[in-house]
Amino acid sequence: MLRSYCLKNEKDLLLILAITAPMAAPTNLVGYRGNNYQNYTFTLTGSTTGSLWGTTIYSDDSHIAVAAVHAGFVTVGQTSIVTVIILPGQSSYASTTQHGITSSSFNAWLGSYSFLSAVAAG
């Protein structure tokens, strides 16, 4: 939905930016567990450092900046705005090598997420 605002002063603009600006990505999405099928938008910088379980659907304790590179939504060092969807836990998580990163496999876990989109920041 497109909205227009009548700004009275600089504080109004800062408030709108605070409301609409994506949050900095947490290390992982364990804190979002149980919010199944809800979308969240974050700013992150692609990384190769951190734990990663799964392919396409990642365990919620996987490092989101590493998963974003593995999934092909960002490159290492690229800052982007990503949207993820929180998913229920899966019965298993597959290991693959994609975009220079190898994920680990794992059995059943309590929470998951997957990427929906990414847009380069800036």
Secondary structure, DSSP 8 states (H G I E B T S, - for coil): --------SHHHHHHHHHHHS-EE--S-SGGGTT-TT-EEEEEEEB-S-S--BBSSSEETTS-HHHHHHHTTSS-BT-EEEEEEEEEE--SEE---EETTEE-B-EE--SEEEEEEEEEE--
